Amino acid sequence: MLAPVLTGKWPAVRAAVENVGDQFADLLLSVPPGAMATADWTVADTAAHVVGISGKYAAMLRSPAGPGFDPEFTAVLNATTVDTVVDFNEVLLTHVGERDPRALAGRLRDDIAEMLRVSAAMDPGEPIDWLGASRVPAAGLLAHLVNELQIHGRDIARATGASWPVSRADAALFFELFLLGVTTYGYGRLLDRDGPERAGRIAVEFRSRHTAPAAMILTDGFVTAERPPGRDIDVRLFFDPVVLNLMLFGRLSRVRAALTGGLTVRGGRRPWLLPAFMSKVRLPS
């Protein structure tokens, strides 16, 4: 199901991570590092967070079966769920002591160059061990970094008044390569939470101008993916990839996403089940 998409999008995601990485690095050199990019992080902290990710991803691509992180970091990595990512991020920040924007921009460019170098001859479907004992395809790992750069670049730009254009085609890579990828390859304990799971089946079809039609299906608490979507679709969701990513990561409310037209429900057997689906299929906000 996923292999042709991974192969077809491999050149696009490699170009995107390089281009958006350069855009992010240039942004760091044009804004005050002490400005608050979020409620908790300065511009410099946000940049260090992104560089922490790029450095770890370069290591993951060098050694897909086990990059040899220190035991403390590996334990936190494997135990992380969507709801404890904030704890993982704090540990990740301790691995990046640098806060000088120029140095961080240089490290980001170097990490991305290393990622592109070691993955040049790699199968885009190569499984990579990721958070919460999940696995993602190599192409999905790059797509995840593209999204991190886009989301946190927006945080910095909004806080400092800088320009931050975002490509919808690049944003779509997150859904197509990462989200469907980690669902297909195995999301481990990422979606674990306290309490009983909802019984029954909810099938949500996702469509946009920038992705092939696909469905995600929640069955008794377990999530799978289908491409192309099968029958018995409960919710047909049309989305703008930029809006979807901002909503998934808490930068835009569901109401606002709907009001802007970036996320619209257009039929299905039981569209009222979308909130129940999203309560399980969630990302850190």
RAGI-V475477 format. One record per pair of residues at least 12 apart in sequence whose ideal C-beta (glycine too) atoms are under 6 Angstrom apart, sorted by sequence separation. I is the first residue (numbers start at 0). J is the second residue. If there is no record, write none. Layout:
BEGIN
i:j
I:J
I:J
END
This chain:
BEGIN
i:j
30:42
75:87
124:136
125:137
202:214
203:215
127:140
213:226
123:137
202:216
214:228
242:256
75:90
123:138
212:227
121:137
149:165
201:217
212:228
200:218
27:46
118:137
242:261
242:262
198:219
239:261
145:169
196:220
204:228
238:262
237:263
145:172
146:173
204:232
236:264
237:265
142:172
202:232
235:265
142:173
202:233
203:234
204:235
205:236
206:237
207:238
209:240
235:266
201:233
235:267
203:236
207:240
234:267
142:176
143:177
179:213
233:267
248:282
142:177
175:210
232:267
233:268
247:282
249:284
174:210
233:269
234:270
248:284
139:176
138:176
139:177
171:209
171:210
233:272
234:273
51:91
182:222
139:180
168:209
183:224
167:209
182:224
51:94
51:95
136:180
47:92
50:95
135:180
179:224
135:181
47:95
133:181
135:184
134:184
79:130
80:131
134:185
79:131
50:103
57:110
133:186
53:107
60:114
133:187
43:98
77:132
132:187
50:106
54:110
57:113
61:117
131:187
132:188
133:189
46:103
50:107
53:110
57:114
60:117
131:188
60:118
126:184
131:189
222:280
217:276
63:125
217:279
63:127
32:100
59:127
171:240
170:240
170:241
173:244
201:272
27:100
167:240
203:276
167:241
170:244
201:276
28:104
165:241
27:104
197:275
24:104
24:107
24:108
56:140
20:107
56:144
20:111
17:111
16:111
52:147
49:147
146:244
150:248
49:151
45:151
80:188
81:189
80:189
45:155
80:191
42:155
9:123
6:123
37:154
5:123
36:154
5:124
36:155
2:124
36:158
34:158
16:141
23:148
34:159
12:138
19:145
26:152
16:144
9:138
12:141
16:145
19:148
23:152
30:159
12:142
15:145
5:136
30:161
5:138
15:169
12:172
8:176
1:183
84:283
81:281
81:283
0:226
END
